[in-house]
């Protein structure tokens, strides 16, 4: 049996199945099929369409939960940093600070070690960009530089690479590499441009990365 084309998106397959059922069910004998097969086709098509809808909803929920988790982490880290800094300010001993379980350098009084993000985009999966980032000074490390809250990712879709950040939209503040950006089917073949920078604990921002450009794989 010939394998059905595997380069169709889920949405395209649902649409193809609907079209096939419409034409097959009207005159199954013309295609040497049976009415029972046409009914089975409709049932399997509806089942798959339902799973696709559930999958899309689950992905959206996962993205939402990741963003909530990242924001919650930032808030927790900010409070822990404040508590350590406050304890040091009022003379807590190194021994007592050690009992808090947080390195004393986490108080934020040490200068940031960040330079600027270096990134790459993995386009191996359809309709997805996996954005890896690290600091230029430590390209093989996944750890955020000292004094960094996370990596801001800004994006422009289509056209020439952005001249500056004014042409981009803020996409996310990610605390851990890599970041997954997914796209709807109609964006297949589009060019996406990303600009990255570190957001520091003191509220300031670091220098912009080189622009990353990648095609959305269809």
C-alpha positions in Angstrom: 0.0 0.0 0.0 1.3 3.4 -0.9 2.1 5.6 2.1 -0.1 8.7 2.4 1.9 11.9 1.9 3.5 12.8 5.3 4.3 16.4 4.4 0.8 17.6 5.2 0.2 19.5 8.3 -2.5 18.2 10.7 -4.9 20.9 9.5 -4.3 20.0 5.9 -4.9 16.4 6.6 -8.2 17.2 8.3 -9.3 19.2 5.3 -8.1 16.5 2.8 -10.1 13.9 4.7 -13.2 16.1 4.7 -12.9 16.6 0.9 -12.4 12.9 0.4 -15.5 12.0 2.4 -17.6 14.5 0.6 -16.8 13.1 -2.8 -16.6 9.4 -1.7 -19.8 9.3 0.2 -21.8 10.6 -2.7 -20.8 7.8 -5.0 -18.7 5.2 -3.2 -19.0 2.7 -6.0 -17.3 5.1 -8.4 -14.2 4.7 -6.3 -14.7 0.9 -5.7 -15.4 1.7 -2.1 -18.4 0.8 0.1 -20.8 3.0 2.1 -19.4 1.4 5.3 -15.9 2.6 4.3 -17.2 6.1 3.7 -18.8 6.0 7.2 -15.6 4.8 8.7 -13.6 7.5 7.0 -15.9 10.2 8.5 -15.6 8.7 12.0 -11.8 8.5 11.8 -11.6 12.0 10.3 -13.8 13.4 13.1 -11.7 11.6 15.8 -8.5 13.0 14.4 -9.9 16.5 14.1 -10.8 16.3 17.8 -7.3 15.2 18.8 -5.8 18.0 16.8 -8.0 20.5 18.6 -7.1 19.0 21.9 -3.4 19.0 21.0 -3.4 22.7 20.0 -5.2 23.6 23.2 -2.6 21.6 25.2 0.3 23.4 23.5 -1.3 26.8 24.3 -1.8 25.8 27.9 1.8 24.6 28.1 3.1 27.9 26.8 0.9 29.8 29.3 2.1 27.6 32.2 5.7 28.1 31.1 5.2 31.9 31.1 3.5 31.8 34.5 6.3 29.6 35.9 9.0 31.9 34.6 7.3 35.0 36.1 6.8 33.2 39.4 10.5 32.2 39.4 11.5 35.8 38.8 9.4 37.1 41.6 10.8 34.4 44.0 14.4 35.2 43.0 13.8 38.9 43.5 12.5 38.4 47.0 15.3 36.0 47.9 17.8 38.4 46.6 16.2 41.3 48.6 16.3 39.2 51.8 20.0 38.3 51.4 20.9 41.9 50.6 18.8 43.2 53.5 20.5 40.7 55.9 23.9 41.8 54.7 23.0 45.5 55.0 22.1 45.1 58.6 25.2 43.1 59.6 24.2 39.5 59.4 27.3 37.3 59.8 28.7 35.2 57.0 27.8 32.1 59.0 24.2 33.2 59.3 24.1 34.1 55.6 25.4 30.7 54.7 22.5 29.1 56.6 20.0 30.8 54.1 21.3 28.4 51.5 21.9 31.2 48.9 25.4 32.3 47.9 26.1 35.6 49.4 27.0 37.0 46.0 23.3 36.6 45.1 22.5 39.8 46.9 23.0 41.6 43.7 25.9 43.9 45.0 28.4 42.2 42.7 28.6 43.6 39.2 27.0 41.6 36.5 29.2 39.3 34.4 26.9 39.5 31.4 28.2 40.6 28.0 25.4 40.0 25.5 23.4 36.9 24.3 24.7 34.7 21.6 22.0 32.7 20.0 21.1 30.1 17.3 17.8 28.9 15.9 17.0 25.2 15.4 14.5 24.9 12.5 14.5 21.1 12.3 10.9 20.8 13.4 8.0 22.0 11.3 6.4 25.3 12.3 8.7 25.6 15.3 11.8 27.6 16.2 13.9 26.4 19.1 15.9 29.4 20.2 19.1 28.6 22.1 20.9 31.4 23.9 24.0 31.8 26.1 26.4 34.6 27.0 29.0 35.5 24.4 31.7 35.2 27.1 30.6 31.7 28.0 29.0 30.2 24.9 29.2 26.6 26.2 27.3 27.3 29.4 23.5 27.2 29.8 23.7 29.2 33.1 22.6 32.8 33.1 25.4 35.2 33.8 25.6 36.7 37.3 23.2 39.5 37.8 20.8 38.4 35.0 17.1 37.8 35.4 16.5 36.4 32.0 16.8 36.8 28.3 14.4 39.1 26.4 13.5 37.9 23.0 12.0 40.3 20.5 10.7 39.3 17.1 9.9 40.6 13.6 8.1 38.4 11.1 8.7 38.9 7.4 10.7 41.4 5.4 14.3 42.5 5.9 16.1 42.1 9.2 15.2 44.9 11.7 17.3 47.9 11.8 16.7 48.2 15.5 14.3 47.0 18.2 11.6 49.5 17.2 10.7 47.2 14.3 10.2 44.2 16.6 7.6 43.1 19.1 8.5 41.8 22.5 8.0 38.0 22.5 9.1 36.8 26.0 11.4 37.0 28.9 12.9 33.5 29.3 14.8 32.4 32.3 16.1 29.1 30.8 17.5 28.2 27.4 16.1 27.1 24.9 12.8 29.0 24.1 10.2 27.4 21.8 8.4 29.7 19.4 5.7 27.9 17.4 3.8 29.1 14.4 0.5 28.6 12.7 0.5 26.9 9.3 0.0 30.0 7.3 3.4 31.3 8.6 5.2 28.4 6.8 8.0 29.8 4.6 8.0 33.1 6.4 11.3 34.6 7.7 11.4 35.4 11.4 14.0 37.7 12.9 15.0 37.7 16.6 16.9 40.2 18.7 18.0 39.2 22.2 19.3 41.0 25.2 19.8 40.3 28.9 17.5 41.9 31.5 19.5 42.5 34.6 18.4 42.3 38.2 18.7 46.0 38.7 16.1 46.6 36.1 18.5 47.7 33.3 19.0 45.9 30.0 22.2 44.7 28.4 23.4 45.1 24.8 21.5 43.7 21.9 22.7 40.4 20.3 23.3 40.0 16.6 20.0 39.5 14.8 19.0 35.9 14.3 17.1 35.1 11.1 15.5 31.8 10.2 12.7 30.5 7.9 9.7 28.9 9.4 9.8 25.3 8.1 6.6 24.2 6.4 
